[in-house]
Amino acid sequence: MNDDLKFGLTVLAVLGVVIFATTQAISMDMSIADLVVQLVQHAIDLLRHLFIQVRAENPPHNLA
């Protein structure tokens, strides 16, 4: 597994814990579904960033 992917997944896990703990600390009524939505949005951003980085490192060859 790519080191960037491992780091990204770790960041998402920590971010989920921080979001959940923060909402509990300030007494916001945030359900698990809301937390999952936030994590999915961050995961999509992470995957988009990784895809752009991989494409930049390995550009497609021009066949023309």
Secondary structure, 3 states (H helix, E strand, C coil): CCHHHHHHHHHHHHHHHHHHHHHHHCCCCCCHHHHHHHHHHHHHHHHHHHHHHHHHHCCCCCCC
